[in-house]
């Protein structure tokens, strides 16, 4: 059941100004994982004092240094790897940016850079500047100004770019137009065509350099999209003019390439580079958001020191979400109360279902089910989802609301493997309620269908126990057999099948199971067959009255184990049974039975079942079954009787009492045919006493079989039974 936090990465268009500072680490030839990092404050002071003209070039040089170090032979010397790499030394501060422009997306962003000028160049080529001004392309105009400033620190942009002398070369104008539209192949076609027609004509070097940069950028973007991160690093190193504030997307992709190739420190350096040199708020926010979704939390957190005027508030909120999401992935992991309080505020104020889900799953992880249920309900109110329904279902199961849990997951059970598992867990909880409740037919049918579809053994097994609890041994046997078909080594299903076949007096079936499980299950091996024999009635049977009126419940008072003291003791002041030893809990259980406190006795017997040895567990199982019978909880009595192996005589006594009680319960509920079925099952092991014969006669009478009912009433009346005498007389009168 893993919760994943998705950070919202805002696609921000960036403003243009080239990076005027360099990466902050001195280049070494060791692999990136061994590059020594300085403190954040030291780095910042160095970065702000480095030369504007060396930024992109030194960044590219450092990228190459990393590549060289990683590709160098293991025996290469430090000196050989460092040869040719310039040291990064502080120089004059970069001139402040006066303009920032928003770079346009797509291929046209390549217009933001060119290769480095030759040392003897003094005046830049202003053709592009004039063209962008003429076209009214303000974003590219500002980006071009920033680019030229980075390349020519002493250059001052004209007050009116439109005053730049007009180029009357219409063919060249077309080339610039196609370039601005990102049609680089078309530009090269025009250049080649003009050179072919006019060999003396040479295209502007600036245009050729721009084409090279733009095409390199397109290859870099394609490599990044194809997860070819080594190629991204290589292209960035070969074209330093791409690395500027005018085109932050390239820097973001370079940072990702470093992180994806296990060079986290280099990735962090690129993000720092943007934050220390680029001033556009949207660009800075997008940079931090991208870093948050990529870098490890502790590494990323250092970037927040570059915040200005609370510009990263939204990112801090995302960090809160990320901390809770990470804690949800690791059982036992906790976050500080301030983090939870902030997330609760966000969930309550923003009404965001994803925040509510994070809090709900955190509650599940830390067993705070009430809080989890509340958040999952709120999330579903915002919009039902598989995750919200799964969490709510688990919370409901934990507090015993299995029926609602099953309903909640019904429409999501086929959404995923996890959702299917949660639905089956809800059905298992629903079937294992104690005492069991009768489920509607449609609910049972869909539970059975889900169990068959997933071949889910626990639910198949529980359907077997459910059928047993409601007196359907044949159905129970089929479910236990199905569970064993899916998982032949499922001992609980084998035991359930064994006791069910025993109930059906299928001796050979029980023997087959015992033989198959010999040496693997003591309780199956020690299971005794119920054989018909005459025993003294040990239960006080019910005395039916007229018609279908409710009658008194039978009370089973069977013999207690000899090891239990017979004298009555005051056991009410001994505290909770849960802290007692098995023997003490067993003794207390019998004491409470003598005081006619069966509910408390059942709890004491449960403790003995959990802690005792085989003999103690057998006695506790027997005692708990008697306690439930006295309470009229027949189904729970049957379950208790199966918790531990019983001696044959005691097992018979319990079965007789349970069947008699089930017959009585069915009669009181108006299920007269079911009452007769239970009486028939009981009669296979012991002849019916007079009171049970009267019960059978009343059931027949209510089913309209007056002839057979009268015959039974008259037979019992001959023994002097007053109820039978009166019932026979009443029935004769009604038949006249």
Secondary structure, DSSP 8 states (H G I E B T S, - for coil): --------------B--B--S--SS---SS-GGG-----HHHHHHHHTTS-GGGHHHHHHHHHHHHHHHHHS-TT--HHHHHTT-------S---------B--SSGGGGGG------TT--S---HHHHHHHHHT-HHHHHHHHHHHHHH-TT----S-GGGS-----HHHHHHHHHHHTT-HHHHHHHHHHHHHH-TT----HHHHHHHHHHHHHHHHHHHHHTT-HHHHHHHHHH-GGG-BGGGHHHHHHHHHHHHHTT-HHHHHHHHHHHHHH---HHHHHHHHHHHHTTS-HHHHHGGGGG--TTTTHHHHHHHHHHHHHHHHHSTT----HHHHHHHHHHHHHH--HHHHHHHHHHHHHTT-HHHHHHHHHHHHHH---HHHHHHHHHHHHHTT-HHHHHHHHGGGTTS-HHHHHHHHHHHHHHHT-SS-----HHHHHHHHHHHHHHT-HHHHHHHHHHHHHTT-HHHHHHHHHHHHHH-TT-HHHHHHHHHHHHHTT-HHHHHHHHHHTTTT-HHHHT------------EE-----STT------EE-----TTS--S----TTS--GGGS-HHHHHHHHHHHHHTT-HHHHHHHHHHHHHH--HHHHHHHHHHHHHHHHHHT-HHHHHHHHTSS---HHHHHHHHHHHHHHHHHHHHHTT-HHHHHHHHHHHHTTS---HHHHHHHHHHHHHTT-HHHHHHHHHHHHTTT-HHHHHHHHHHHHHH-
